[in-house]
Amino acid sequence: MEAKNNKKTIWAWCMFDWANQSYNMVITSTIFPAYFVYVTTNNPQKTDIVSFFGHKYVNTVLSNYILGLSYLIVAVLLPILTSIADYRGNKRLYLQLFTWLGSLACAGLYFFRQESPLEIPMICFGLASIGYCGGFVFYNSYLPQIATVDQQDAVSAKGFIYGYVGSIVVQLICFLVVLKPEYFGIKEVNYLPARISFLIVFFWWIGFSFIAFRILPKGTPNAGSHNYNVLTGGFKELAKVFGKIKKMPLLKRFLSAFFFYSVGVQTIMLVAANFAAKELHMPDDDLITIILIIQVVAVLGAVIASKASAKYGNTKALVGLVAVWTMVCCSVYFVTNEWQFAIAAVVVGVVMGGVQSLSRSTYSKYLPENIPDTASYFSFYDVTEKLSIVVGLFCFGFVESMTHEMRDSALALDCFFAVGLILLIVLLVAENKVVKQPATVSA
């Protein structure tokens, strides 16, 4: 087994985040959401109602449902795939497969024009999401394999920092293509600059991922039985992991809190651009600028969170971050102009990187030491996160479909933040009653 804390391996791991965050920035956060809202509302009827396989939906509700369904599919598939990865020791292969799926789906969005039926573009949109979040479970599972416990906070934060910086670079490239197409000799035909940005994501995502594909270890086989069923083994493995988690009080409390605050965190990040484009009618250039600012301050947030966790402990740092998230989510109800949105977005940027980085490293610290492969444990973590996103997106979309107000949906999400914050405080109290730190908890 390769020695931990190898600088080259950690760099390759971070470069995967550098690569795949291009999807997160362009497809879920800026250009595609704005493009989708504009294309689906710029019609003779001037309505936001769209048709999808013969059914009528509010445009943003449809996109939320598609995303929610994609995360649900991943939550169902991952136990099977991580089971195979554990058994054969080839999790790097699945990292590659999901990356190709997601990046090629982004390339397929190039053919999404205003006159196009929505079925094919939205299927590509969903497949891109599956490729992105499906690959992340295998990516995350490398953390305890490549870094020792005392280095996992810093390495996790470093991965997110690479991701944020990479997303900024690719967004600036797309920003120039969309806003200054004449610099590249592009004529405005069928919103060509926006569609070219989807191709840029494809090349960026798959291109830089090859660094990780070449350097990261393949995985460690764990073929304990020749009668092992890879289709049901993953679910059985999750059941075993769940059985072990039930005997680990602190980890059990952390995962409960993680589920609830992730409903809010992940959903807000996925719907923020739709909110700005639809509710505030924010121009594309202003929206892209604000999202870029979020990514810049998120780098600072990840660094601050890493230092705060070293000084105060992971749980105290998470309590502070989720408390800020709770207040920001509540404030969204009162946002009515670009300046208010920008201020809220900057605050979100600071806490966004921190809460994601610390959540991953905190879970990693709670894991039993010296396990042969971490894919199954991180499968449980990622299934928890994906299910929280499904709940968040369907809740957000359902409330909007009932009230036709995205602000009401934000208030509904704030309830999940509040529950997550309370559960984190309960965890903090429980930690203070035990001598062992999270890193020394055993199965």
N, C-alpha and C positions, 0 to 999 in steps of 0.2 A: 504494500500500500504506500502511496506517495506521501512524503513527509508534509505535515501541515505548515501553514504560514509561508509557503513558497511564493515569492514575489511575482514570478512569471505566471503562475497558476491563478493567483488572485487578480492580477491584471487582466488575464483572459476572461475570468469570470465577470469582472466589472465591465469589460468591453461588450459583453452580451447585453447588459443594460443600456450601454451607450447605443447599441444597435436597435433594440426593440422599442425604446421609448420614442422613436420617430413615429411609430403607430399611435402611441398614446397622445402625442402632441398634435399631430396633423389630423388624424382620423377621428379621435374622440373629443379633442379639446378645442380645435380652432377651425381649420379650413373646411373639413367635411361637414360638421354641424351647421356652420353658417351657409354653406353651399346647399345643403339639404333643405334647410328652412326656406331659403330664398327660392329655390327651384320649385318647391311644393306649395308655395303661397303666391308665386308670380304667375297666376293663371287668370283667365277671363273672369272667373267668378270671384277672385280675390278672397278665397277661403282657404283655411288650413286643413280642410278635410281631404283625405286621400283614399284611394282604392288600393287594396292589397289582396290579391286572390279573391276578388269579388266582395270583400268586406270593407266597410267604411271605418276609418280611424282618424283621429286628430293626428297630424303629422308627427309631432314630438312624442305623443303617446305610442305611436307605432315604433319609432326608433328605440324608445325605452323598452318596449315589449320584445323587440328583436334582440337587444342586448341582454335582457333578462333571460330569454330563452337560450341564448348562446352560453351564458354562464351556467344555466341549469344542465345543458348538454355536457359541458366540461365536468361539472360535479358528478355526473353519472359515469362518464368515461374514465375519469382519472383513477378510480380504484382498480379498474381492470388494467389500465396501462401501467400504473405504478407496480401492480402485481407482477406483470410480465418483466418490467424493468428490474425489479428486485430479484426475480427468479433467474433471469439471464444475465443480469449485470450490464445492461445496455441502455441506461437512462440517457446517455448522450445521443443515441439514435432517435429517441422520442423528442428530445430537445430540437433536433434537426427537422424531424417530420412536422412538428407544430410550427416551427419557424417558416418552413417552405409553404405550408398551408396558409398561414396568415399573410405573408408577404405577397404571395401570388393573388390572394383575394384582394389586397390593396391595389395591385396592378389591374384587376378586373374592374375596379371602380372608375378607371379611366374612361370606360365606355358609358358611364352614367350621364346622359344628357337630359335636357329639360323635357324633351318629347318622349323619352324612354319610359316604358312601363316600369313600375317600381319593383316588380318581383325579383328580377335578376340582380339589380344593384343592392337591394336589401339582403338578399342571400349572401352576396359577397361581403356586405357589411357584417353580417353575423359570423361568417366563416373567418373573417379577419380577427374578430374578437375571440373566437375559439382558438385560433392559432396563437394569439398573443397570451391569453390567460392560461391556455393549456400548457404552453412551454414553460410558464413561470414556475409551475410546481417542481419541475425537474431542475430548473435553474436554482430555485430556493434550496432544494435538498442538497446542493453542493456545499452550502455554507458551513455546517459542522464538519464536513469532510475535508475542507481546505483550510480551516482556521481553528485554532485552539480557543477554548472558552473565553480566555481573557482578551482575545483579539476579535471576537465575533461582533461586538458592538461597532468597533472601528471599521471592520471589513464590510459589514452590512451598510453602514453609513457611506463608505467609499463607493459601494455599488450604486446606491441611489444618486450620489453626487455625479458619478460618471453618466448615469442615465439623464439627469437633469441637464448637464452641460451638453451632452450629445443631442438632446431634444432641442436645445436652444440653437445649436449650430444648424441642424436640419431645418428648423422653423425659419431661421433667417434666410436660408437659401430659398425655401418655398415662398417666404414673404416677398422677396425680390421678384420671383417669377410671377406671382399673383398681382402685385401692385405696380411693377415696372416691366411688363412683358416685352416692351419695345427694346429693352436692353439686350434681349435674347433673340430679337427678330421674330417674336411671336405675335401673330395677329389675333385679335379677340374674335374667336369663332366658337360658338357653343360652349362658352366659358372654358376655353381650352387651358388657360393658365392654371385654374383650380384643378382641372383634371390631370395636368402634367404633375402637379404636386403629389398626386396619389402614386404616380409612377416613381417619383423621387423617393417616396417612402419605401417602395418595393426594393429599389437598388440599394438604398442605405441600410435597410433592415437585414436583407440577406447577405449583403456584401461584408459588413463588419461582423456579422455572426460567425463567419468562417474562422475568425481568430479563436473564438471559444470552441468551435467544432474541432480545431486542430490541436488545441493545447489541453483542454479540460480532460480529466481522466474518464475512461469509458464507464466505469462502475464496477462494483464487486458482485460476482454471482452469489446467489444465496439459494441454490437448488437443494433443498433439504430432502425432498422426496420425489421420486420418479412419477408418483401418482398425483402430483400437484396439479390442480385445475386452475389455469391462469385466468379463466373467465369469472370464476367465483372466488378465487383465492384472494383477490384484492379486497372484496367486501368482507371476507373472513379476517383478512389482515387488519382492516379498519376496525372490525369488532374486537380483535385482540388489543389493538392500540387503545380503543375506547375503554376496554376492561382495565388496562394498565393506568389510563388517565384517571379513572374513577378512584384508584388507590393513591393518587397523587393530588392531595387537596389543593395545593397552590396552583398547579397547572390547570386543574379543573375549573377553579375560579377565574383564572386568567382567560381561558378559552371562552367562558360564558361572557365575560366583559368584552373580549375581542369581537365576538359575534355581534353584539349590539352596537358598539361604536363603529364597527366596520360597515354596518348598514348605512350609517350616515356618511362616513368619510368617503367610501367608494362611490356612493350614489351621487353625492354633491359634485365630486370630481367628474363624473360622467355626464351630468346634466347641466353643468354651469354654462357651457357655451350655448346650449339651446335656450336657456333662460335669458342670457344677454341678447341673443339674436331675436328672440320672439317677444319677450316682455319689454325689453328696453330699446328694441330696434337699433341696436348698436352696429355701426358700420364695421365691415370686415377688418379694416386696418386698425381701428381702435381696439377691437376684440383681440386681434393677434398681438398687438402691443401689450395689452394687459396680461394675456396668458404668458407672454415672454417674461414679463416682470415677475409673475408667479414662479416661473421656473428658476429665475435668478435668485430670488429670495429663498426658494426651497433648498438650494444648495447651502445657503447660510443656516437655514433651519435644521438641516440634517447634521451639520457640524455642531451647532449649539446643543441639539438633543443628545448627541453622542457625548459631549463634555458634561452635560447636565446629568446624564445617567451614570457617568463615572463618579460624579461628586455626590449625587443624592440617591442613586439607585434607579433602576429601570421603572419600577412601579410608580414612585413619586413623580418622575418625569412624565410618565404617561398620564397620570392624574391631571397634571397641569396642562398638558397638551389637549386632552379631551375636554377639559373645562373650557378652554378657549374655543374649541370647535363648537361646543354647545351654545355658547353665546353668539358666535358668528352665524350659525345656522338659524337661530332665532331672529337675528337682525335682518336676514334676507327678506323676511316678510315686509319690511319697511323700505327696502331698496327701490327707488323709483328713477334714478338717473345714473349716468355713467360714472360720476365721481364717487357716489356711494358704493357702486359695484366695484370700482377700482380699489377703494380702501378695504372693503371686505375681502377682495381677492388677494391683496398683499398680505393681510393677516392669515388667510388660508394658506398662502404659499409658505409662510414661516413654519406653521404647524404641520403642513402636509408632509414634508419630507421627514420630519422628526417622528411623527406617529407611525408612519409606514416602516421606517428603518428600525425603530425601537420595538415595534410589535414582532417583527421577524426575528430579531436577535434575542428578545426576551423568551420567545417560544423555544428558540434553539438552546438557550441556556437551561431551560427546564427539562430538556430531553435527557433520557438515561445515557450515561457515558458508555463508550465502547460498543455501540450497536454496529452490526456489520454493514448495514445500509440504511440510510436515513430517508429514502424515498417514501416509504409507507407512512412514517411519522409526518413528513411534510405533506403527504397526500391528505392526511386528516386535517392538517392546518389549512391547506388550500381549499379542500371541500367546505370547511367551515366558512372561509372567506367568500367562496363563490356562492354559497347558499345565502349568505348575508347580502350579497349584491343582488341576487334574484329577488329576495324579499324587498330590498330597498327600491329597486327599479319598478317592480310591479306595484308596490305601494305608492310610489311617486306618480306613476302613470295612471293608476286607478283613481287617486284623488283628483288629479288634473282632469280626467275624463268626466268625473262627477261634477266638479265645481268650475272647470275651465279656467282655473287660476293656479299657476305654478307656485305662487306664494303659499297657498294652502298646503301644497305638497311639501314645501320646505318645513312648515310647522309640524307636519306629521313626522318627518324625519327627525326633528329635534327631540321628539319623545324617545327615540332609540338612543340618541346621544345621552340623554339624561339617565336612562337605565344603565348604559355602559359605564357612565361616570360613577354611579352609585356602586356598581359591582367592582370597579377598580378600587374604590375606597374600602370596600369590604375586604378585597384582596390585600390591600396595604395593611389593614388592621391584623389580618391573619398572618402576614409575613412577620409582623412585629412580635408575634407570640411564639415563633419558632426560632430555633438557633441556626438551623441550616439555611444557607442562601439558595436561590433558585438553581444555581449551577451544580449543587451537590445533591439535588433531589434524585432519587433512584427509583426504578420501576418496582 
